[in-house]
Amino acid sequence: MRILITAGGTREYIDPVRFISNASSGRMGFALARAALKAGHKVTLITTVHHPSSIVHRDTSHERRATIIVVETAAQMFEAAKKHFPRCDCLIMAAAVADYAPIRPAKRKIRRANKPITIKLKSTPDILKWAAAHKKSKMRRRRRLVVGFALEDKNLRQNAERKLKEKNLDMIIVNTPAAIGADKINVQIKTPDSEWIKLPFANKAIIARRIVALLGC
C-alpha cells in the first residue's frame, strides 16, 4: 500500500520571528512511518520537523522507500496533502495542525510596547475533513482509508466518536495531553463498525505497529 502520513505541529506566523504553535514532537507520526515501512509499504511523510530522516529511517532500506516533505504552516501542509493524497491508499493524519492562524501576519518584527496588542485569527483548512470528502474515486476499485487523531482532555470517547462520524473517517485514535512528547502512551481506537479498542500503555513504536495492523496494512 501507499501510505501518506502527517506529523508534527504547524507554525502559524505572527511576524517573521514569532508564531503560534503547539508542543507536538511528531514522534507518533514518525513511529507510524517506521511501522509502515517495516511492514513493506511505501510511505510519504509530510512533516513540520526539519531534518526528519534521522528520526524516521533506521536503516538504508527504509530510506530508499520513504518520501519526506517538510512544511511549516497548516496551509502548506494542506497543499502538500492535496498533491499527494490522490496517489495514496491510506492517509494517517497524525499531525497537530493549528486550528487558527493570524489573518494578517506582520511583515516586520513587532516591537515591544507598553500596551496590549490584538491579533485577529482565522480558521485554518480542515485537512482531515477535506480528505474524507475526497476518499472516493471512480478511477479506484478500493476507496482510500482516512485515519484521524483526536487529543481530548475530557469526554474522550464521546468527542472522538463525534469527530469520527462528522468527518466520515475510517478510524479515530484518541489520546490525552499526556501523550505530547511522551515515549509511552495510552490510546483508544474506534472505527465506524467496531467497538472501542483500548490499547495497553506502551511505547509509540508498539502503538504504531498495532495501528498499522488494525488498518489491514
Rosetta silent file (secondary structure, phi, psi, omega in degrees, C-alpha in Angstrom):
SEQUENCE: MRILITAGGTREYIDPVRFISNASSGRMGFALARAALKAGHKVTLITTVHHPSSIVHRDTSHERRATIIVVETAAQMFEAAKKHFPRCDCLIMAAAVADYAPIRPAKRKIRRANKPITIKLKSTPDILKWAAAHKKSKMRRRRRLVVGFALEDKNLRQNAERKLKEKNLDMIIVNTPAAIGADKINVQIKTPDSEWIKLPFANKAIIARRIVALLGC
SCORE:     score description
SCORE:     0.000 S_00000001
   1 L     0.000  156.660  174.600    0.000    0.000    0.000 S_00000001
   2 E  -104.505  114.639 -173.180    0.931    3.627   -0.433 S_00000001
   3 E  -113.374  128.761  177.776    0.512    5.365    2.906 S_00000001
   4 E  -104.573  125.627 -176.469    0.510    9.130    3.428 S_00000001
   5 E  -127.524  139.165  173.491    1.327   10.256    6.987 S_00000001
   6 E  -112.473  148.576 -175.695    1.455   13.717    8.545 S_00000001
   7 E  -150.559  149.593  174.883    3.498   14.520   11.650 S_00000001
   8 L    93.806  173.905  178.729    4.454   17.396   13.939 S_00000001
   9 E  -105.164  136.948 -179.232    2.859   20.689   14.901 S_00000001
  10 L   -75.605  159.450  174.449    2.364   23.518   12.410 S_00000001
  11 L  -114.355  126.772  178.675    3.689   27.054   12.895 S_00000001
  12 E  -115.252  108.903 -167.629    1.380   29.968   12.135 S_00000001
  13 E   -75.847  134.593  173.489    3.456   33.133   11.939 S_00000001
  14 E   -88.258  -41.800  173.959    2.519   36.352   13.740 S_00000001
  15 E  -147.948 -176.297 -174.707    5.546   38.159   12.328 S_00000001
  16 L   -60.688  -17.215 -176.018    8.786   36.930   10.700 S_00000001
  17 L  -121.926   -7.651 -177.872   10.169   35.612   14.004 S_00000001
  18 E  -121.752  148.442 -178.308    7.143   34.715   16.148 S_00000001
  19 E  -152.513  161.625  171.796    4.496   32.106   15.614 S_00000001
  20 E   -94.882  132.042  179.882    1.567   30.215   17.157 S_00000001
  21 L  -150.849 -161.251  178.099    2.280   26.520   17.558 S_00000001
  22 L  -146.615  178.713 -172.038    1.873   23.573   19.907 S_00000001
  23 L   -90.691   12.507 -178.698    4.033   21.072   21.770 S_00000001
  24 L   -61.190  132.246  179.266    3.724   18.195   19.299 S_00000001
  25 L   -91.696  -18.290 -175.656    7.050   16.405   18.820 S_00000001
  26 L    85.536   -0.052 -173.892    5.995   14.427   15.751 S_00000001
  27 H   -62.116  -37.575 -179.530    7.062   11.159   17.414 S_00000001
  28 H   -66.025  -42.901  177.486    3.762    9.373   16.794 S_00000001
  29 H   -62.982  -40.360  178.607    3.848   10.220   13.113 S_00000001
  30 H   -65.388  -40.837  178.720    7.465    9.109   12.855 S_00000001
  31 H   -63.441  -39.072  177.135    6.646    5.840   14.641 S_00000001
  32 H   -64.559  -40.802  178.357    3.792    5.240   12.207 S_00000001
  33 H   -62.068  -44.581  178.891    6.101    5.909    9.270 S_00000001
  34 H   -63.513  -42.660 -179.091    8.644    3.394   10.589 S_00000001
  35 H   -63.309  -41.003  179.643    5.942    0.797   11.269 S_00000001
  36 H   -67.856  -39.979  178.156    4.516    1.167    7.775 S_00000001
  37 H   -64.036  -43.512 -179.547    7.960    0.957    6.182 S_00000001
  38 H   -66.567  -26.174  177.707    8.836   -2.150    8.164 S_00000001
  39 L   -81.762   -1.698  174.801    5.553   -3.720    7.049 S_00000001
  40 L    95.537   13.977 -177.708    6.685   -3.255    3.448 S_00000001
  41 L   -95.251  160.227  174.115    4.592   -0.262    2.423 S_00000001
  42 E   -88.320  131.484 -173.250    5.577    2.843    0.509 S_00000001
  43 E  -122.093  133.849  167.227    5.433    5.892    2.746 S_00000001
  44 E  -115.181  123.830 -177.991    5.150    9.603    2.082 S_00000001
  45 E  -113.270  120.530  174.042    5.655   11.676    5.224 S_00000001
  46 E  -101.816  116.189 -172.860    4.565   15.297    5.406 S_00000001
  47 E  -137.148  152.433  175.411    6.191   16.780    8.496 S_00000001
  48 L   -92.970   -2.524 -178.390    6.909   20.096   10.157 S_00000001
  49 L   -88.773  122.481  179.440   10.114   18.719   11.692 S_00000001
  50 L   -73.535  146.531 -179.214   13.250   19.753    9.837 S_00000001
  51 L    52.903   55.116 -176.144   15.816   17.048    9.029 S_00000001
  52 L   -81.743   -7.863 -172.759   13.452   14.194    9.994 S_00000001
  53 H   -60.669  -34.196 -179.747   15.322   11.432    8.164 S_00000001
  54 H   -69.472  -20.884  179.250   17.442   10.562   11.212 S_00000001
  55 H   -88.690  -41.827 -175.315   14.237   10.039   13.183 S_00000001
  56 H   -78.532  -44.547 -171.307   12.248    8.141   10.588 S_00000001
  57 L   -95.983  124.913  177.520   14.925    5.986    8.968 S_00000001
  58 L  -107.570   -8.230  174.975   16.761    3.400   10.997 S_00000001
  59 L  -156.076  162.130 -172.768   18.383    1.639    8.020 S_00000001
  60 H   -67.049  -27.271 -179.910   19.143    2.413    4.390 S_00000001
  61 H   -65.112  -36.510  177.599   16.459    0.104    3.006 S_00000001
  62 H   -69.845  -38.426 -177.271   13.787    2.228    4.662 S_00000001
  63 H   -61.235  -34.412 -178.814   15.387    5.433    3.449 S_00000001
  64 H   -69.863  -20.688 -172.453   15.067    4.337   -0.184 S_00000001
  65 H  -105.784   -3.652 -178.427   11.324    3.821    0.173 S_00000001
  66 E  -105.467  139.138  172.758   10.229    6.942    2.046 S_00000001
  67 E  -110.758  127.343 -176.715    9.410   10.313    0.555 S_00000001
  68 E  -117.439  128.669  176.689    9.657   13.219    3.003 S_00000001
  69 E  -119.180  121.950 -179.475    8.078   16.639    2.509 S_00000001
  70 E   -99.382  128.385  178.778    8.906   19.331    5.069 S_00000001
  71 L  -130.364  175.554  176.381    6.361   22.105    5.638 S_00000001
  72 L  -123.738  -50.422 -171.611    5.725   24.716    8.322 S_00000001
  73 L   -98.253  166.582  175.955    2.184   26.068    8.205 S_00000001
  74 H   -61.860  -39.310 -179.664   -1.260   24.485    8.051 S_00000001
  75 H   -63.837  -41.228  177.870   -1.744   25.966    4.591 S_00000001
  76 H   -66.445  -38.904  178.024    1.499   24.395    3.364 S_00000001
  77 H   -65.462  -38.424  178.270    0.541   21.043    4.863 S_00000001
  78 H   -62.956  -44.291  179.066   -2.835   21.265    3.150 S_00000001
  79 H   -62.739  -41.986  178.720   -1.224   21.936   -0.226 S_00000001
  80 H   -65.966  -40.113  178.842    1.160   19.012    0.224 S_00000001
  81 H   -64.059  -43.371  179.183   -1.695   16.743    1.306 S_00000001
  82 H   -62.872  -33.970 -178.907   -3.796   17.707   -1.716 S_00000001
  83 H   -70.847  -41.541 -172.348   -0.855   16.966   -4.004 S_00000001
  84 H   -98.130  -17.654 -177.981   -0.056   13.510   -2.609 S_00000001
  85 H   -59.518  -42.337 -178.448   -3.473   12.313   -1.425 S_00000001
  86 H   -59.208  -22.857 -177.336   -4.716   11.202   -4.882 S_00000001
  87 H   -99.331    3.865 -178.249   -1.826    8.720   -5.129 S_00000001
  88 L  -102.006  160.997  174.353   -2.188    7.192   -1.671 S_00000001
  89 L  -100.376  -20.128 -177.378   -4.260    4.256   -0.428 S_00000001
  90 E  -152.911  133.767  173.650   -4.379    5.458    3.160 S_00000001
  91 E  -110.897  126.598  173.054   -3.932    8.794    4.936 S_00000001
  92 E  -113.960  108.296 -173.411   -2.954    8.798    8.612 S_00000001
  93 E   -92.637   81.668 -177.508   -3.350   12.343    9.894 S_00000001
  94 L   -93.014   -7.598 -178.463   -1.116   12.311   12.985 S_00000001
  95 L   -68.763  149.951  173.299   -0.008   15.958   12.734 S_00000001
  96 E   -96.779   89.317 -175.826   -1.173   18.537   15.262 S_00000001
  97 L   -84.368  130.243  179.229   -2.443   21.135   12.812 S_00000001
  98 L   -59.745  137.800  178.466   -3.203   24.576   14.255 S_00000001
  99 L   -79.455  -23.853 -177.457   -6.920   25.388   14.209 S_00000001
 100 E  -135.441  152.932  177.548   -6.253   29.116   13.818 S_00000001
 101 E  -141.158  151.631  177.842   -3.714   31.384   12.145 S_00000001
 102 E   -57.837  138.847  179.484   -3.222   35.173   12.148 S_00000001
 103 L   -67.040  -45.146 -179.098   -5.311   36.920    9.498 S_00000001
 104 L  -132.486   90.980  176.642   -2.559   39.379    8.603 S_00000001
 105 L   -61.153  140.220  178.032    0.937   38.423    9.783 S_00000001
 106 L   -67.914  139.568  179.779    3.188   41.453   10.264 S_00000001
 107 L   -75.456  -23.813  178.269    5.819   41.834    7.551 S_00000001
 108 L  -124.855  160.979 -179.433    8.355   43.091   10.107 S_00000001
 109 L   -56.997  131.364  178.178    9.098   42.125   13.687 S_00000001
 110 L   -75.023  123.582 -177.525    6.532   43.545   16.084 S_00000001
 111 L   -80.434  147.138  178.152    8.337   45.847   18.519 S_00000001
 112 L   -63.367  137.999  177.768    7.766   45.633   22.244 S_00000001
 113 L  -143.205  154.168 -179.188    5.389   48.274   23.589 S_00000001
 114 L   -86.394   49.349  176.968    3.891   49.011   26.990 S_00000001
 115 L  -156.982  153.692  179.763    0.363   48.289   25.834 S_00000001
 116 L   -65.761  154.331  172.584   -1.666   45.232   24.853 S_00000001
 117 L  -123.042  156.166  179.290   -1.882   44.175   21.231 S_00000001
 118 L  -116.323  129.438  177.962   -4.679   42.358   19.454 S_00000001
 119 L  -116.685  116.146  179.549   -4.043   39.581   16.958 S_00000001
 120 L   -85.689  135.524 -176.145   -7.021   38.542   14.860 S_00000001
 121 E  -114.624  154.391  175.119   -7.148   34.880   13.883 S_00000001
 122 E  -126.066  157.670  177.806   -8.835   32.930   11.114 S_00000001
 123 E   -69.354  143.540  175.246   -9.644   29.231   10.836 S_00000001
 124 L   -90.450  165.174  179.168   -7.090   27.066    9.053 S_00000001
 125 L   -60.904  139.398  176.009   -8.060   24.462    6.432 S_00000001
 126 L   -88.401   90.100 -174.457   -9.596   21.278    7.848 S_00000001
 127 H   -63.139  -41.974 -177.784   -7.302   18.837    6.057 S_00000001
 128 H   -63.386  -45.009  179.533   -8.865   15.748    7.591 S_00000001
 129 H   -63.900  -41.532  178.689  -12.391   16.740    6.607 S_00000001
 130 H   -61.473  -46.076 -177.731  -11.262   17.567    3.062 S_00000001
 131 H   -62.323  -43.922 -179.537   -9.507   14.210    2.682 S_00000001
 132 H   -63.727  -32.863  179.561  -12.504   12.228    3.928 S_00000001
 133 H   -73.547  -17.252 -177.486  -14.734   14.076    1.479 S_00000001
 134 L  -116.229   18.185 -175.623  -12.421   13.089   -1.398 S_00000001
 135 L   -77.258  -18.170  177.550  -11.568    9.496   -0.487 S_00000001
 136 L   -91.456  145.011  179.673  -13.853    8.003   -3.120 S_00000001
 137 L  -150.341  138.046  177.950  -12.792    7.990   -6.760 S_00000001
 138 L   -67.410  -19.877 -176.718  -14.263    6.493   -9.930 S_00000001
 139 L   -86.691   -6.588 -175.863  -10.736    5.603  -11.011 S_00000001
 140 L  -117.090  137.989  176.675  -10.099    3.390   -7.966 S_00000001
 141 L   -74.573  -33.834 -178.152  -11.542   -0.021   -7.153 S_00000001
 142 L  -117.756  130.086 -179.578  -10.876    0.465   -3.456 S_00000001
 143 L   -71.070  156.202  178.584  -11.587    3.696   -1.639 S_00000001
 144 L   -72.874  149.702  172.878   -8.843    5.360    0.367 S_00000001
 145 E   -93.494  138.039  178.586   -8.743    4.963    4.125 S_00000001
 146 E  -124.589  119.549 -175.326   -8.669    8.167    6.169 S_00000001
 147 E  -116.569  132.144  179.726   -7.479    7.966    9.777 S_00000001
 148 E  -119.394  158.114  173.263   -7.627   10.808   12.266 S_00000001
 149 E  -111.820  148.428  175.601   -6.230   11.516   15.718 S_00000001
 150 E  -132.343  125.038  174.983   -8.078   13.316   18.497 S_00000001
 151 E  -103.614  116.428 -174.505   -6.413   14.802   21.552 S_00000001
 152 L  -128.063  142.572  176.902   -9.022   15.281   24.279 S_00000001
 153 L  -104.866   -3.812  173.440   -8.804   16.357   27.921 S_00000001
 154 L  -160.724  158.028 -179.764  -12.358   15.262   28.802 S_00000001
 155 L    48.603   51.295 -172.549  -15.155   13.109   27.376 S_00000001
 156 H   -54.361  -56.630 -174.759  -12.578   11.291   25.258 S_00000001
 157 H   -67.649  -41.339 -178.872  -14.794    8.716   23.625 S_00000001
 158 H   -61.604  -48.297 -178.082  -17.780   10.988   23.186 S_00000001
 159 H   -68.939  -39.355 -179.653  -15.806   13.760   21.496 S_00000001
 160 H   -68.243  -40.006  179.726  -13.726   11.386   19.369 S_00000001
 161 H   -66.233  -34.259  175.695  -16.754    9.437   18.194 S_00000001
 162 H   -63.017  -42.463  178.248  -18.429   12.694   17.160 S_00000001
 163 H   -64.129  -40.750  178.440  -15.341   13.552   15.106 S_00000001
 164 H   -57.089  -45.695 -176.555  -15.345   10.066   13.557 S_00000001
 165 H   -76.344  -47.826 -175.163  -18.938   10.483   12.381 S_00000001
 166 H   -63.904  -33.394 -177.472  -18.943   14.164   11.435 S_00000001
 167 L   -99.652    2.376  175.644  -15.793   13.875    9.319 S_00000001
 168 L    57.347   50.729 -178.480  -16.674   10.462    7.852 S_00000001
 169 L   -88.353  162.341  176.133  -13.422    8.851    8.977 S_00000001
 170 L   -94.376  -17.821  177.376  -12.455    5.203    8.747 S_00000001
 171 E  -162.088  143.617  173.720  -10.696    5.238   12.105 S_00000001
 172 E  -126.320  137.290  178.949  -10.192    7.621   15.016 S_00000001
 173 E  -120.585  119.942 -175.410   -7.374    7.338   17.559 S_00000001
 174 E  -113.944  139.095  174.001   -7.844    9.301   20.765 S_00000001
 175 E  -141.686 -174.546 -176.986   -5.321   10.195   23.436 S_00000001
 176 L  -115.727  170.513  177.434   -4.833   12.849   26.119 S_00000001
 177 H   -57.047  -19.733  178.313   -2.429   15.800   26.508 S_00000001
 178 H   -64.040  -17.757 -179.220   -0.161   13.439   28.473 S_00000001
 179 H   -75.947  -19.006 -175.398    0.820   11.892   25.132 S_00000001
 180 L   -65.983  117.870  177.917    2.562   15.064   23.948 S_00000001
 181 L    75.895    0.115 -177.422    6.301   14.448   23.883 S_00000001
 182 L   -84.906  154.011  175.692    5.947   11.173   25.789 S_00000001
 183 L   -85.159  -36.606  179.508    7.636    7.915   24.832 S_00000001
 184 E  -115.728  140.828 -175.385    4.840    5.726   26.224 S_00000001
 185 E  -143.718  165.676  167.085    1.130    6.444   25.824 S_00000001
 186 L  -108.531  135.698  172.535   -2.405    5.143   26.168 S_00000001
 187 L  -135.130  155.818  172.856   -4.679    5.308   23.141 S_00000001
 188 E  -124.731  143.748 -171.827   -8.199    4.209   22.336 S_00000001
 189 E  -127.857  139.698  179.435   -9.298    3.347   18.808 S_00000001
 190 E  -140.291  138.252  169.242  -12.692    3.319   17.104 S_00000001
 191 L  -117.187  164.575 -178.368  -13.910    2.509   13.590 S_00000001
 192 L   -58.868  -28.802 -174.060  -17.491    3.024   12.371 S_00000001
 193 L  -108.361   10.569 -176.985  -18.225   -0.713   12.593 S_00000001
 194 L  -126.700  163.989  170.189  -16.335   -1.698   15.750 S_00000001
 195 L   -79.003  170.421  178.168  -16.472   -1.222   19.484 S_00000001
 196 L   -66.150  138.921  174.421  -13.818    0.820   21.212 S_00000001
 197 E  -113.479  122.509  178.143  -10.380   -0.783   21.462 S_00000001
 198 E  -105.752  113.107 -178.776   -8.214    0.325   24.382 S_00000001
 199 L   -82.272  144.839  177.971   -4.560   -0.458   23.810 S_00000001
 200 L   -62.563  154.233  175.855   -2.304   -1.174   26.800 S_00000001
 201 L   -57.728  121.675 -175.130    0.127    1.509   27.936 S_00000001
 202 E  -157.658  168.333  178.302    3.119    1.100   25.625 S_00000001
 203 E   -72.708  162.965 -171.995    5.776    2.981   23.710 S_00000001
 204 H   -66.271  -26.849  177.916    4.775    4.693   20.493 S_00000001
 205 H   -64.522  -42.364  179.150    6.570    2.176   18.292 S_00000001
 206 H   -67.958  -43.190  178.091    4.373   -0.635   19.622 S_00000001
 207 H   -59.619  -43.430 -178.744    1.227    1.503   19.328 S_00000001
 208 H   -61.934  -43.362  179.113    2.151    2.397   15.742 S_00000001
 209 H   -62.258  -37.995  179.578    2.603   -1.246   14.749 S_00000001
 210 H   -67.666  -40.591  178.871   -0.814   -2.074   16.202 S_00000001
 211 H   -62.431  -47.465  179.133   -2.473    0.779   14.310 S_00000001
 212 H   -59.429  -40.310  179.204   -0.913   -0.310   11.015 S_00000001
 213 H   -66.288  -40.790 -179.998   -2.059   -3.880   11.686 S_00000001
 214 H   -65.384  -27.824  177.035   -5.612   -2.775   12.507 S_00000001
 215 L   -77.280   -6.980 -177.676   -5.782   -0.950    9.177 S_00000001
 216 L    76.287   21.481 -177.233   -5.011   -4.196    7.417 S_00000001
 217 L   -87.103    0.000    0.000   -1.814   -2.687    6.085 S_00000001
